[in-house]
Every structure is written in structure tokens, then in C-alpha cells.
Amino acid sequence: MKLSNIIKKCKTQTKIKNFYDFEVKGISDKSKNIKEGFIFAAIKGEKNNGEFYISTLSKLKKIAIVVSENFKIKSENSRFIFIKCKDVRKVLSEISSIIFRNNVKHKIAVTGTNGKTSVVHHTRQIWNLIGKNNSAIGTLGIFYNNKKIINSELTTSDSITNHKYLSVLSKKKCENIIFEASSIGLDQHRLFPLKFDKVAFTNLSRDHLDYHKKFEIYKKSKSLLFTNYTKRNSVAVIFADSKYSHYFKDICNKRGLKILDYGKKASFLKIKKIKKINRNFHVTFELNKQNLNFEINVSSEYEILNRICSLLLVFGYKIKKSHFEILNQLNNPPGRLEKIYHKNDLRVYIDYAHTPNALKIVLKSLKKITKGKLILVFGCGGDRDRGKRSIMTKIAVKFSDQVILTNDNPRFEDPKSIIGDMIAEINDDNLKKITKIESRDHAIKNSINIIKPNDILLIAGKGHENYQIIGKKKIPFSDKKIALKYLSKK
């Protein structure tokens, strides 16, 4: 496609300097990937400034560079085409959508602090069960029907990846796709300019304040999915029991979206009764003034909520009693309250819980089914929200009988300093519950050595991740594999 055609189709306001036309062969926000005929998006990030790398492209003749509107063009760069704009990320995403066109008919996105991965996973499962051609893009990677295409390290992939694979999936005749929409991804326009047929809100609690700084900014970033990425006839699926549900419902009403809510306080799909009996939950739903009674084989209430959200995303207003039978055909995604061991009355779970509320929910759920002690192994990530560290430890000692503090992904922080933050506000009585073991491998080994019949061990924070980030190194590490290795010797 010619650059002139791309610029013509781009609706975001830009100013073009030194224009000449050429056939665009690719786009990237990494200077090392730029070749003749490429567009380079010079993003000014928190750690790196793409504008500093423009000089490294001096040998190239035909390239266009997207820069911020305040960028000063130096004489030695005067032969480059510059596309000036207010937001480089936004223009990058829009140009990517023009280069990588798609015609996927039915697009869905889900946001919320917790539950996004599970909802995406269950939605994909339901589509597979009912024979719908589908895809999912999120934390666990990019999937087409039952096959994983690539892994992912981001909840919401970068804009080029999103649009590139939308185009790939479109060529495969994919008709249904669901995205995880993170607050950072929304803030950085990674899904722009997509418009979704259905959007969902699962819940909201503290997370990513290292990036957003304030909770209100975090909340507003989440709301962008409903204000900027919907059509006039889009459907919004809202968890009614969240204390922020009215905030999101108000936005939906102003936007003219159709609301389908679920939960104990819901109008559309109300949970009237929910009770754990033996291994199953007995649940009474109210739908269209009719009571529906089901037994659901899960370990916690929030698993039911995630599955209900997925049912509504797939079936919408057309949901009926027979669809609820699907709930027991679904399984949890890897690393989400995943029971990896259950022998001789010993149970071991891994979970991705890395926020205060997520940890609280999973611990409360497991506490209800623990006959002996509930033992927890967890840590907090380095170079991330320091304010949540002591909060999470307070939750840990409140709902666990024994806590082993260890490394998560320390990145460039000193592990001792991270653990120091975690115990900074813990009183002497609760400190007696805590053991500090920096090595995550040794911490898991120790927890398995002390677990006894009727105890439950939860290894939290990393879930499905198969690596650990220490400094610049990304070291292979799987909580599941390490735990099973030591369990096999027990």
C-alpha cells in the first residue's frame, strides 16, 4: 500500500513534513526492525525514547517516521518523511489497522482487575463447544480454535501484533474473537481503532499503580473500553456486585449501550442462592423471572462468576436454560486456581493472584475447603507497585495459617528490599506465621516438606508463567514443574 493511501485513510489528525510517496512494506516501533519502505513509530516511553534512535536510520532512503508534534527536525534528518501527531501510540495503532486489514465479524473485549484471562479462556471454550470458528488474544497467548499460535508476555499485546494477527485470523475465516483489555493497553491505544460488539467488566481493585499512580486514573483507563471502543448498539456485560458497577453502568447508559448484568444484585441474570455442598456449588439463578437450579463443580464462587460472564458474552439476550449445562463442561485456564496435586489428602494449587483482592479471594475460597492448615507461598514483583506489598502480606497472614515469603519476578530490585516492604507493617504475632526464603525454588521445596494430610498449599503470584525475571535475565521457571518435582519425592 502506498504511504499516501495510508495517510489518507488515517482519521487521527497528523501533520506531514518532507512528503514523498513510496510503497510501505512494514511498520515497527523498534528501530532495529526498520528497513527500506518501513514506517518507524518513535515512541517516547518511560525507559526508552524512540526519537533517540532516529539517527541510527541514516543509511535508509525511503522511510517515514511518526513523531510527537513537538519534535524538532534536524537538518541531517530532513530527507525523512515525518508524521507529526499528538499521540504516537495512537497513530501507530491506527496505521497498523490500515496496513493489516481484517473483516472479523464479531469482536469482544473484557476488562477488569481480575478474571479477564478466565473469561477469555471460557468464552473460547464455549465457542469451541458450539462449533463457532474463534480466536482469543490475551495473557496466555493468541489462539485459533483449539490451537495456540504464539505465546504472549502482555495481557493486551502491542498494537502491531494485535492488528497483524487480526488480519491473519481474518484470512483463516475467523468470525469470533475475544481480547483481554488491560488498563495499560487501553491507555496506550493498543486496540485502537477497533469497535467491539460486546464488552465486559469483571471487577475493580488496586493494580498497576506503579504505572497509573492514582486509583482514579486506573479506573478511568478501564472505562475507556466502554467509551472509546464500542458502537451505539454494543452490549455491555457488567458484574453487578462490584462497588464500581454503577460507575460503569452510568458510562454505558450515557453511551447508549445495552447492559446485561450478572450477580447477586443483578437485574438481568440474578444469583438468588449459592451454597457449597460437598464438592459442588448449588446455585439458583433468576432469568426472565424464572428460577433455574444447577449444581456446578468448581472450587470457588468467583469461578462461577467468570463462567457466567462468558455465557453472557457468547449468548447475550438469547441465553436460555440449556446453555447453563455448558458450565460444567468448562475448565480453568492454566495457573488459575489450578489443582496440580491431590493425593493422600494433600492438595496443592497454583494461582496467578498478584493483586491484594485476587489473593484475598483465592485464600478465602481455599480456606472454606481446608480441613488442616492453609499454607501460602508468594512474593511481590520488583519495579512494580510498592504500596500493595504490605497490604498483600496482611491479607496473607489473615487468611493463611503459615506464610512463606519469597521472590516473584524481582527484576532490578533487591529481593531483600522487596520482602522488607512486605513485612514492614506486620505485627509481632503475625510475623510468627512468616518464613522468609528468597529462592522461590527453595521456598516451594520447604512448603512441600512441611505440608501434611488435610493441608492445602497455595503457590501464588506466577500461575501459568514459565519464567522468572531477575535483572536483565529471563530464567526458565515454572511453579508447577518445581512443585511436582518435589512432590514426586515426598
C-alpha positions in Angstrom: 0.0 0.0 0.0 1.2 3.5 -0.8 2.1 5.8 2.0 -0.3 8.4 0.5 -3.2 6.0 0.8 -2.3 5.2 4.4 -2.2 8.8 5.4 -5.5 9.5 3.5 -7.2 6.7 5.5 -5.8 7.7 8.8 -8.5 9.7 10.7 -6.3 10.8 13.6 -5.0 14.3 12.9 -1.4 14.5 11.7 1.0 16.9 10.0 3.3 15.6 7.3 6.8 17.0 6.7 9.0 16.3 3.7 6.5 14.1 2.0 7.2 11.9 -1.0 5.4 8.7 -1.8 6.6 5.1 -1.6 5.2 1.6 -1.2 5.0 0.8 2.5 6.5 -2.7 3.3 6.1 -2.7 7.1 5.9 -0.9 10.4 7.6 -1.1 13.7 8.3 0.8 16.9 11.7 -0.7 17.2 14.5 0.9 15.2 16.4 -2.3 14.7 13.5 -3.7 12.7 13.3 -0.8 10.3 14.1 -1.5 6.7 13.6 0.4 3.4 10.0 1.1 2.9 9.1 0.9 6.6 7.3 3.3 8.9 9.0 3.8 12.3 7.0 4.9 15.3 9.3 6.8 17.6 7.6 6.3 20.9 8.7 8.3 24.0 8.3 5.7 26.7 9.1 5.7 30.4 12.5 4.0 29.9 13.3 4.5 26.2 12.8 7.3 23.8 12.4 6.2 20.2 13.4 9.7 19.0 17.0 9.0 20.1 17.2 6.2 17.6 16.3 8.2 14.5 19.9 8.9 13.8 20.7 5.2 13.5 18.4 5.1 10.4 20.6 7.5 8.4 21.6 4.9 5.7 17.9 4.3 4.8 16.4 6.3 2.0 12.6 5.5 2.0 11.2 5.6 5.4 8.5 7.6 7.3 8.8 8.4 11.0 5.9 9.0 13.3 6.9 11.5 16.0 5.3 13.8 18.6 4.1 17.2 17.5 6.9 18.9 19.4 9.7 17.0 17.8 12.3 19.3 16.2 13.5 18.0 12.8 17.3 18.3 12.5 18.9 19.2 9.2 20.6 15.8 8.9 17.2 14.1 9.1 15.5 16.4 6.6 15.2 13.7 3.9 13.0 11.5 6.1 9.2 11.8 6.0 7.9 12.9 9.4 4.3 12.2 10.5 3.8 14.6 13.5 0.9 13.9 15.9 -0.3 14.4 19.5 -0.1 10.7 20.3 2.4 8.4 18.5 1.0 5.2 20.0 -2.5 6.1 18.7 -1.3 6.8 15.2 0.9 3.7 15.3 -2.2 1.6 16.1 -4.4 3.2 13.5 -1.8 2.8 10.8 -1.3 -0.8 11.8 -5.0 -1.4 11.4 -4.8 0.1 7.9 -1.9 -2.0 6.8 -3.2 -5.2 8.4 -6.9 -5.1 7.5 -9.4 -7.6 8.8 -13.1 -8.5 8.5 -13.6 -10.5 11.6 -17.4 -10.1 12.2 -17.8 -10.5 15.9 -15.3 -8.8 18.3 -15.5 -8.9 22.1 -13.2 -7.4 24.8 -13.2 -7.9 28.6 -11.6 -5.7 31.2 -11.3 -5.8 35.0 -8.6 -6.2 37.6 -9.1 -10.0 37.9 -10.8 -12.6 35.9 -10.0 -11.4 32.3 -7.9 -14.4 31.4 -10.5 -16.9 32.8 -13.4 -15.1 30.9 -11.4 -15.1 27.7 -10.5 -18.8 28.2 -14.1 -19.9 28.9 -15.5 -17.8 26.1 -13.2 -19.6 23.7 -14.1 -22.9 25.2 -17.8 -22.2 24.7 -17.3 -21.2 21.1 -15.4 -24.4 20.5 -18.2 -26.5 22.1 -20.9 -25.0 20.0 -18.8 -25.1 16.8 -18.0 -21.5 16.3 -14.8 -20.5 14.5 -13.0 -18.4 17.0 -9.8 -16.8 18.4 -8.6 -15.3 21.6 -5.8 -12.8 22.3 -4.6 -12.3 25.9 -2.2 -13.3 28.7 -2.0 -16.9 27.6 -1.2 -16.1 24.0 -3.0 -16.0 20.7 -5.3 -18.9 20.0 -7.2 -20.0 16.9 -9.9 -22.5 17.8 -8.0 -25.1 20.0 -4.5 -24.3 18.8 -2.1 -21.7 20.3 -0.4 -19.7 17.5 2.1 -17.7 19.7 2.8 -17.0 23.3 2.3 -13.6 24.9 4.0 -11.7 27.6 1.4 -9.0 27.8 -2.2 -9.0 28.9 -3.0 -6.8 25.9 -0.5 -7.3 23.1 1.2 -4.4 21.4 -0.9 -2.7 18.6 1.1 -4.1 15.7 0.7 -7.7 17.0 -3.0 -7.2 17.6 -3.7 -5.9 14.1 -1.3 -8.2 12.4 -2.9 -11.3 13.9 -6.4 -10.0 13.4 -5.5 -9.9 9.7 -4.0 -13.4 9.8 -7.1 -14.7 11.6 -9.4 -13.0 9.2 -7.7 -14.8 6.3 -8.4 -18.0 8.2 -12.1 -17.1 8.1 -12.2 -16.5 11.9 -15.6 -15.0 12.7 -15.4 -14.5 16.5 -12.6 -13.1 18.6 -12.1 -12.0 22.2 -9.4 -9.8 23.7 -8.2 -9.1 27.2 -8.2 -5.3 27.6 -5.8 -4.2 30.3 -5.8 -0.7 31.7 -2.3 0.0 30.3 -3.2 -1.5 26.9 -6.3 0.8 26.8 -4.3 3.8 27.9 -1.7 3.1 25.2 -4.3 2.7 22.5 -3.2 -0.9 21.7 -6.6 -1.8 20.5 -7.4 1.4 18.6 -9.4 1.9 16.4 -11.4 -1.3 17.0 -15.0 -1.2 17.9 -16.4 -4.1 19.9 -19.8 -5.8 19.6 -19.7 -6.8 23.3 -17.6 -5.6 26.2 -17.4 -6.9 29.7 -16.4 -5.6 33.2 -15.5 -8.2 35.8 -14.4 -6.3 38.9 -12.0 -3.5 40.0 -9.4 -3.3 42.8 -5.9 -1.9 43.2 -3.4 -2.8 40.5 -0.8 -1.1 38.2 -0.4 2.0 40.4 3.3 1.9 39.5 2.1 3.0 36.0 -1.2 4.9 36.7 0.0 6.5 40.0 -3.6 7.0 41.2 -6.5 4.6 41.5 -8.9 7.1 39.8 -6.7 7.2 36.8 -6.6 3.4 36.8 -10.4 3.3 36.9 -10.7 5.8 34.1 -8.3 3.8 31.9 -10.6 0.8 32.4 -13.6 2.8 31.4 -12.0 3.7 28.0 -13.2 0.3 26.8 -16.8 1.4 27.1 -16.4 5.0 25.9 -13.9 4.7 23.1 -14.2 1.1 21.8 -17.9 0.5 21.5 -20.6 1.1 18.9 -24.0 2.5 19.6 -25.6 -0.9 19.6 -22.8 -2.7 21.5 -23.7 -4.9 24.5 -22.0 -4.4 27.9 -21.8 -7.3 30.3 -21.3 -5.9 33.9 -20.7 -7.7 37.2 -23.4 -6.1 39.3 -21.9 -6.9 42.7 -18.8 -4.7 42.2 -18.9 -1.5 44.1 -17.9 0.2 40.9 -20.6 -1.4 38.8 -22.7 1.8 38.9 -19.8 3.8 37.6 -19.5 1.6 34.5 -23.3 1.3 34.1 -23.6 5.1 34.1 -21.0 5.3 31.3 -22.8 2.6 29.4 -26.2 4.4 29.7 -24.7 7.7 28.5 -23.1 5.9 25.6 -26.4 4.1 24.8 -25.1 0.6 25.3 -27.3 -2.3 26.1 -26.5 -3.6 29.6 -26.6 -7.3 30.7 -25.6 -7.6 34.3 -25.0 -10.6 36.4 -24.5 -11.3 40.2 -26.5 -11.2 43.4 -27.5 -7.6 42.8 -28.2 -8.0 39.0 -31.4 -7.2 37.1 -30.8 -9.5 34.1 -29.1 -12.6 35.4 -29.5 -12.7 39.2 -27.8 -15.2 41.5 -30.5 -15.8 44.2 -28.8 -18.6 46.1 -25.3 -20.1 46.1 -24.2 -22.8 48.6 -21.3 -25.2 48.7 -22.5 -28.8 49.3 -19.7 -31.4 49.3 -17.7 -30.8 46.1 -20.4 -28.8 44.2 -22.0 -25.4 44.4 -25.8 -25.4 44.3 -26.8 -22.3 42.6 -30.2 -20.7 41.9 -30.3 -18.2 39.1 -33.2 -16.0 38.1 -33.5 -15.3 34.4 -36.6 -13.7 32.9 -38.5 -14.2 36.2 -37.8 -17.9 36.1 -35.7 -19.8 38.7 -33.0 -22.1 37.3 -31.3 -24.6 39.7 -27.9 -26.0 38.9 -25.0 -27.9 40.5 -21.7 -26.6 39.4 -18.5 -28.5 40.0 -15.9 -25.7 40.9 -13.9 -24.8 44.0 -15.0 -21.2 44.4 -17.7 -18.7 43.8 -15.6 -16.5 41.6 -15.1 -19.3 39.1 -18.9 -19.4 38.7 -18.9 -15.6 38.1 -16.2 -15.9 35.4 -18.1 -18.7 33.6 -21.4 -16.8 33.8 -19.7 -13.7 32.3 -18.5 -15.9 29.4 -22.0 -17.4 28.8 -23.5 -13.9 28.5 -20.7 -12.8 26.1 -21.5 -15.7 23.8 -25.3 -15.9 24.0 -26.3 -12.4 25.1 -30.0 -11.8 25.3 -30.6 -15.2 23.7 -29.3 -17.1 26.8 -31.6 -19.9 27.9 -31.7 -22.7 30.4 -30.0 -25.3 28.3 -26.9 -23.0 27.9 -26.2 -23.3 31.6 -25.4 -27.0 31.1 -22.2 -25.8 29.5 -20.9 -24.5 32.8 -19.7 -28.0 33.9 -18.0 -28.6 30.6 -15.6 -25.8 31.1 -12.2 -26.0 32.8 -10.0 -23.3 34.3 -7.1 -21.8 32.3 -3.6 -22.8 33.4 -2.4 -21.3 36.6 -5.9 -20.1 37.7 -6.8 -21.9 40.9 -5.2 -24.9 39.2 -5.1 -28.0 41.4 -1.8 -29.6 40.4 -1.8 -32.4 43.1 -4.4 -34.3 45.1 -3.1 -37.5 46.7 -3.1 -38.8 50.3 -5.3 -35.9 51.4 -2.7 -33.4 50.2 -3.8 -30.7 47.8 -1.6 -28.2 46.0 -2.8 -25.3 43.9 -1.1 -22.7 41.8 -2.7 -19.4 41.1 -1.8 -16.2 39.3 -3.1 -14.0 42.1 -0.7 -11.0 42.3 -3.1 -8.2 43.5 -4.4 -7.8 47.0 -8.0 -8.5 46.1 -7.1 -11.6 43.9 -5.1 -13.0 46.8 -7.8 -12.4 49.3 -10.5 -14.1 47.1 -8.4 -17.2 46.4 -7.3 -17.6 50.0 -10.9 -17.2 51.3 -12.1 -19.7 48.8 -9.5 -22.3 49.8 -9.9 -21.6 53.5 -13.5 -22.8 53.2 -12.4 -26.3 52.0 -9.3 -26.6 54.1 -9.6 -29.2 56.9 -6.0 -28.8 58.1 -3.7 -25.8 57.6 -3.7 -23.4 54.6 0.0 -22.8 53.7 0.8 -20.0 51.3 4.0 -19.3 49.2 4.1 -15.9 47.4 6.2 -12.9 46.7 5.7 -9.4 45.1 7.2 -8.3 41.8 10.1 -5.9 41.6 9.8 -2.5 39.9 6.1 -2.6 40.4 3.5 -1.0 42.8 5.4 -1.0 46.2 2.3 0.2 48.0 0.5 -3.1 47.6 3.3 -5.2 49.2 2.4 -4.8 52.9 -1.3 -4.9 52.0 -0.9 -8.4 50.4 1.1 -9.7 53.4 -1.6 -8.5 55.8 -4.1 -10.5 53.7 -1.8 -13.5 53.6 -1.4 -13.7 57.4 -5.1 -13.1 58.0 -6.3 -16.0 55.8 -3.4 -18.4 55.9 -2.0 -20.5 58.8 1.5 -20.3 57.5 3.2 -18.0 55.0 6.4 -18.3 53.1 7.6 -15.1 51.6 9.8 -15.5 48.5 10.9 -14.0 45.2 8.3 -13.4 42.4 9.9 -11.5 39.5 12.4 -9.2 41.4 13.6 -7.6 38.1 16.1 -4.9 39.1 15.1 -4.6 42.8 16.9 -6.2 45.7 14.8 -9.3 46.8 15.6 -8.5 50.4 14.2 -5.0 50.0 11.0 -6.3 48.4 10.5 -8.8 51.3 11.3 -5.9 53.7 8.5 -3.9 52.2 6.2 -6.9 52.5 6.7 -7.3 56.3 7.1 -3.6 57.1 3.6 -3.2 58.7 3.2 -6.7 60.1 2.9 -7.0 63.9 5.0 -9.4 66.0 2.2 -12.0 66.4 1.7 -12.3 62.7 5.4 -12.3 62.0 5.5 -15.7 63.8 3.4 -17.1 60.9 6.0 -15.9 58.3 9.1 -17.7 57.0 11.4 -15.8 54.6 13.1 -17.8 51.8 14.4 -15.7 48.9 14.9 -18.6 46.5 11.5 -19.5 45.0 12.7 -23.0 44.3 13.7 -23.5 47.9 10.5 -21.9 49.2 8.4 -24.3 47.2 10.6 -27.2 48.4 10.2 -26.1 52.0 6.4 -25.8 51.7 6.1 -29.3 50.3 8.3 -30.7 53.1 6.0 -29.2 55.8 2.6 -29.9 54.2 0.6 -32.7 56.0 -2.6 -34.7 55.2 -5.7 -32.4 55.1 -3.5 -29.3 54.5 -3.7 -27.2 51.3 -0.7 -25.5 49.8 -1.2 -22.5 47.5 1.7 -21.2 45.4 0.6 -17.8 44.3 1.7 -14.9 42.0 3.0 -16.5 38.9 0.4 -19.1 37.8 1.0 -20.1 34.2 4.3 -18.3 33.9 7.3 -20.4 32.9 10.0 -17.9 33.6 11.4 -15.7 36.4 12.8 -12.2 35.7 15.9 -11.4 37.6 17.7 -8.3 36.4 18.0 -8.5 32.7 17.8 -12.3 32.7 14.6 -14.2 32.0 15.2 -17.6 33.6 13.1 -20.7 32.9 11.0 -21.3 36.0 7.6 -23.0 36.4 5.9 -23.2 39.8 4.0 -26.2 38.6 7.1 -28.1 37.4 9.1 -27.3 40.5 6.3 -28.3 42.9 5.6 -31.6 41.1 9.3 -32.4 41.2 9.4 -32.1 45.0 6.0 -33.7 45.4 7.2 -36.8 43.5 9.9 -37.3 46.2 7.5 -36.8 49.1 
